[in-house]
Amino acid sequence: MVRIGASVSSLHQATIEELQAFIRSERDSRQVKKVLVVKLIYQDYGYETIVKILDASLGSLSHWRRAYEAEGLAGFKPNHKGCKSY
C-alpha cells in the first residue's frame, strides 16, 4: 500500500532531480537562478529565506513557480524576441 504523502514526496523528488539536471546543463545564469528558486521551493525552503539567499523579489518567485507548473522547463525561457533589424 502506497501512502499518499509518500507519492507526493516521490513527485517532488522527481521534480527536484529534473530541476537539478537543468541547473547542471544550463549556461545562462538568469535561467539557472529561476530554476534554483523553484527547486528551493520544492525543497520546502520558505519564500522569505529564498528572497534573502538569492536576492529576488517575492513576485518573481511566485511568477517563476507558476511558469514552471504551467509549462515545465519551457516556462523559464526568455520571452523577449529582440528588436527588428534595419
Z-matrix of the N, CA and C atoms (Angstrom, degrees):
N
C 1 1.450
C 2 1.517 1 108.90
N 3 1.343 2 116.60 1 131.38
C 4 1.462 3 122.09 2 -179.71
C 5 1.517 4 108.93 3 -98.70
N 6 1.308 5 115.80 4 127.36
C 7 1.457 6 120.10 5 176.58
C 8 1.519 7 109.24 6 -75.54
N 9 1.323 8 116.31 7 145.12
C 10 1.467 9 120.59 8 -179.78
C 11 1.520 10 109.87 9 -60.44
N 12 1.306 11 118.39 10 -43.96
C 13 1.459 12 121.91 11 179.02
C 14 1.516 13 112.30 12 -58.80
N 15 1.324 14 116.38 13 -36.28
C 16 1.462 15 120.44 14 -179.45
C 17 1.523 16 110.46 15 -68.43
N 18 1.339 17 118.31 16 -39.17
C 19 1.461 18 119.99 17 -179.34
C 20 1.528 19 111.20 18 -69.13
N 21 1.324 20 116.86 19 -37.38
C 22 1.462 21 119.93 20 176.29
C 23 1.520 22 109.63 21 -63.70
N 24 1.315 23 116.47 22 -42.96
C 25 1.454 24 121.16 23 178.68
C 26 1.530 25 110.77 24 -60.85
N 27 1.324 26 116.65 25 -40.27
C 28 1.466 27 120.90 26 178.28
C 29 1.520 28 110.94 27 -63.92
N 30 1.332 29 116.12 28 -40.05
C 31 1.468 30 119.72 29 177.45
C 32 1.521 31 110.78 30 -63.50
N 33 1.325 32 116.20 31 -43.10
C 34 1.461 33 119.86 32 177.90
C 35 1.525 34 110.41 33 -62.71
N 36 1.317 35 117.40 34 -40.86
C 37 1.462 36 120.73 35 -179.95
C 38 1.524 37 110.76 36 -62.99
N 39 1.318 38 117.21 37 -42.21
C 40 1.468 39 120.76 38 178.26
C 41 1.524 40 110.12 39 -63.98
N 42 1.318 41 116.55 40 -39.96
C 43 1.469 42 121.03 41 178.36
C 44 1.516 43 110.12 42 -64.17
N 45 1.317 44 116.99 43 -45.57
C 46 1.465 45 121.59 44 -179.97
C 47 1.528 46 110.35 45 -61.05
N 48 1.324 47 117.07 46 -41.17
C 49 1.463 48 120.31 47 178.64
C 50 1.524 49 111.43 48 -65.46
N 51 1.333 50 117.27 49 -39.66
C 52 1.470 51 120.84 50 177.00
C 53 1.527 52 110.44 51 -62.66
N 54 1.323 53 116.27 52 -44.59
C 55 1.466 54 120.64 53 -179.88
C 56 1.531 55 110.86 54 -65.46
N 57 1.327 56 117.33 55 -40.54
C 58 1.468 57 121.13 56 179.24
C 59 1.527 58 111.06 57 -63.35
N 60 1.319 59 117.07 58 -40.23
C 61 1.469 60 120.78 59 178.28
C 62 1.521 61 110.19 60 -62.94
N 63 1.334 62 116.81 61 -40.42
C 64 1.464 63 120.77 62 177.82
C 65 1.525 64 110.30 63 -63.38
N 66 1.329 65 116.84 64 -43.67
C 67 1.467 66 121.24 65 -179.85
C 68 1.527 67 110.41 66 -59.98
N 69 1.330 68 117.24 67 -41.72
C 70 1.465 69 121.05 68 -179.84
C 71 1.525 70 112.45 69 -64.91
N 72 1.325 71 116.66 70 -32.55
C 73 1.466 72 119.20 71 -173.23
C 74 1.526 73 114.26 72 -97.45
N 75 1.320 74 118.27 73 -18.31
C 76 1.475 75 121.40 74 -174.47
C 77 1.523 76 110.99 75 -82.38
N 78 1.326 77 116.10 76 137.66
C 79 1.462 78 121.47 77 179.75
C 80 1.532 79 112.62 78 -97.71
N 81 1.308 80 117.75 79 -22.59
C 82 1.464 81 122.32 80 -177.40
C 83 1.533 82 109.28 81 -80.61
N 84 1.314 83 116.70 82 113.25
C 85 1.464 84 120.83 83 -175.56
C 86 1.531 85 112.23 84 -64.19
N 87 1.333 86 118.03 85 -27.18
C 88 1.469 87 119.91 86 177.69
C 89 1.523 88 110.72 87 -66.41
N 90 1.323 89 115.75 88 -40.59
C 91 1.463 90 120.51 89 178.45
C 92 1.529 91 110.47 90 -68.42
N 93 1.316 92 116.05 91 -40.41
C 94 1.463 93 120.86 92 179.25
C 95 1.531 94 109.97 93 -60.87
N 96 1.313 95 117.68 94 -41.58
C 97 1.467 96 120.91 95 179.73
C 98 1.527 97 110.65 96 -61.59
N 99 1.328 98 117.39 97 -43.33
C 100 1.467 99 121.04 98 179.54
C 101 1.527 100 110.80 99 -62.30
N 102 1.316 101 115.63 100 -45.36
C 103 1.462 102 120.21 101 -178.67
C 104 1.527 103 110.25 102 -67.72
N 105 1.317 104 117.15 103 -39.25
C 106 1.460 105 121.00 104 178.38
C 107 1.524 106 111.08 105 -61.96
N 108 1.327 107 117.06 106 -39.34
C 109 1.464 108 121.14 107 176.79
C 110 1.525 109 110.21 108 -57.72
N 111 1.319 110 116.54 109 -49.91
C 112 1.463 111 120.38 110 -178.29
C 113 1.527 112 110.33 111 -64.89
N 114 1.307 113 116.99 112 -39.93
C 115 1.471 114 120.48 113 178.47
C 116 1.528 115 110.35 114 -60.28
N 117 1.321 116 117.44 115 -44.53
C 118 1.462 117 120.77 116 179.38
C 119 1.529 118 111.65 117 -64.95
N 120 1.335 119 116.84 118 -36.59
C 121 1.464 120 120.17 119 176.35
C 122 1.525 121 109.78 120 -61.79
N 123 1.330 122 116.81 121 -45.62
C 124 1.461 123 120.61 122 179.59
C 125 1.530 124 112.40 123 -68.73
N 126 1.327 125 117.34 124 -18.47
C 127 1.468 126 121.17 125 175.74
C 128 1.528 127 111.16 126 -92.08
N 129 1.333 128 115.52 127 13.35
C 130 1.469 129 123.19 128 174.51
C 131 1.522 130 115.12 129 69.25
N 132 1.324 131 117.58 130 24.84
C 133 1.461 132 119.87 131 169.73
C 134 1.524 133 106.97 132 -75.52
N 135 1.303 134 117.09 133 142.94
C 136 1.459 135 120.80 134 178.60
C 137 1.522 136 111.12 135 -73.74
N 138 1.319 137 115.34 136 152.59
C 139 1.460 138 120.35 137 -179.71
C 140 1.527 139 111.31 138 -57.78
N 141 1.318 140 117.21 139 -42.59
C 142 1.473 141 120.42 140 -179.07
C 143 1.533 142 110.75 141 -62.28
N 144 1.309 143 117.72 142 -38.75
C 145 1.461 144 121.50 143 178.08
C 146 1.523 145 110.53 144 -64.45
N 147 1.325 146 116.97 145 -44.43
C 148 1.466 147 121.21 146 -179.70
C 149 1.521 148 110.37 147 -64.03
N 150 1.328 149 116.77 148 -40.67
C 151 1.474 150 120.92 149 177.80
C 152 1.526 151 109.59 150 -57.75
N 153 1.319 152 117.09 151 -44.41
C 154 1.469 153 121.00 152 -179.30
C 155 1.519 154 111.73 153 -67.95
N 156 1.325 155 117.04 154 -41.63
C 157 1.460 156 120.59 155 -176.98
C 158 1.522 157 111.90 156 -68.70
N 159 1.336 158 116.47 157 -45.96
C 160 1.475 159 120.31 158 -171.47
C 161 1.521 160 114.02 159 -105.48
N 162 1.323 161 117.49 160 1.05
C 163 1.459 162 121.83 161 178.44
C 164 1.536 163 111.24 162 52.68
N 165 1.321 164 115.38 163 51.98
C 166 1.462 165 122.28 164 177.30
C 167 1.522 166 107.76 165 -121.62
N 168 1.318 167 117.15 166 156.18
C 169 1.459 168 120.41 167 -179.23
C 170 1.522 169 110.90 168 -80.70
N 171 1.327 170 115.79 169 156.70
C 172 1.462 171 120.67 170 176.81
C 173 1.526 172 110.71 171 -59.68
N 174 1.325 173 116.51 172 -38.62
C 175 1.465 174 120.75 173 178.92
C 176 1.515 175 111.82 174 -61.32
N 177 1.326 176 116.56 175 -40.97
C 178 1.467 177 120.53 176 178.41
C 179 1.517 178 111.25 177 -64.18
N 180 1.326 179 116.48 178 -42.77
C 181 1.464 180 120.02 179 179.38
C 182 1.521 181 110.53 180 -58.75
N 183 1.313 182 116.49 181 -47.34
C 184 1.465 183 120.84 182 179.92
C 185 1.519 184 111.37 183 -63.46
N 186 1.323 185 115.87 184 -42.50
C 187 1.467 186 120.78 185 -179.56
C 188 1.530 187 110.82 186 -62.64
N 189 1.317 188 117.67 187 -46.00
C 190 1.465 189 121.55 188 -178.26
C 191 1.524 190 111.24 189 -66.74
N 192 1.327 191 117.04 190 -37.11
C 193 1.469 192 119.50 191 177.69
C 194 1.525 193 110.19 192 -65.90
N 195 1.334 194 117.24 193 -45.49
C 196 1.472 195 120.47 194 178.67
C 197 1.522 196 111.02 195 -62.47
N 198 1.321 197 116.98 196 -40.53
C 199 1.471 198 120.62 197 179.26
C 200 1.520 199 110.53 198 -61.74
N 201 1.322 200 117.21 199 -42.64
C 202 1.463 201 120.60 200 178.99
C 203 1.522 202 110.90 201 -66.09
N 204 1.311 203 116.62 202 -44.23
C 205 1.461 204 119.97 203 -178.10
C 206 1.532 205 111.90 204 -66.94
N 207 1.327 206 117.50 205 -28.48
C 208 1.464 207 121.00 206 179.95
C 209 1.526 208 112.72 207 -85.48
N 210 1.344 209 116.56 208 -37.72
C 211 1.465 210 120.21 209 -170.91
C 212 1.524 211 115.08 210 -124.99
N 213 1.313 212 117.97 211 -0.32
C 214 1.452 213 119.79 212 -176.14
C 215 1.525 214 110.09 213 70.11
N 216 1.313 215 116.48 214 -151.96
C 217 1.469 216 120.83 215 -178.21
C 218 1.525 217 112.46 216 -61.97
N 219 1.315 218 118.04 217 -25.90
C 220 1.469 219 121.51 218 178.01
C 221 1.532 220 111.20 219 -63.41
N 222 1.325 221 117.32 220 -22.46
C 223 1.458 222 121.32 221 179.06
C 224 1.512 223 113.93 222 -67.47
N 225 1.320 224 117.74 223 -12.37
C 226 1.466 225 121.51 224 -179.83
C 227 1.517 226 113.17 225 -92.74
N 228 1.313 227 117.64 226 -10.31
C 229 1.463 228 119.80 227 -177.79
C 230 1.518 229 110.22 228 -66.26
N 231 1.328 230 117.02 229 143.39
C 232 1.468 231 119.92 230 179.60
C 233 1.530 232 110.09 231 -63.05
N 234 1.336 233 115.34 232 145.69
C 235 1.461 234 120.61 233 -179.79
C 236 1.512 235 113.45 234 -94.42
N 237 1.337 236 116.75 235 -9.07
C 238 1.463 237 117.55 236 -177.54
C 239 1.528 238 110.39 237 -71.37
N 240 1.279 239 115.37 238 145.92
C 241 1.463 240 120.68 239 -177.76
C 242 1.535 241 111.63 240 -109.42
N 243 1.330 242 116.21 241 1.45
C 244 1.458 243 119.33 242 -177.80
C 245 1.522 244 109.65 243 82.82
N 246 1.301 245 115.96 244 -178.86
C 247 1.464 246 118.32 245 179.88
C 248 1.532 247 109.31 246 -108.93
N 249 1.301 248 114.27 247 157.90
C 250 1.452 249 121.08 248 -179.28
C 251 1.532 250 109.13 249 -71.12
N 252 1.320 251 115.28 250 132.55
C 253 1.465 252 118.68 251 179.43
C 254 1.528 253 109.58 252 -80.87
N 255 1.305 254 114.42 253 159.79
C 256 1.467 255 119.25 254 -177.31
C 257 1.496 256 111.83 255 -91.81
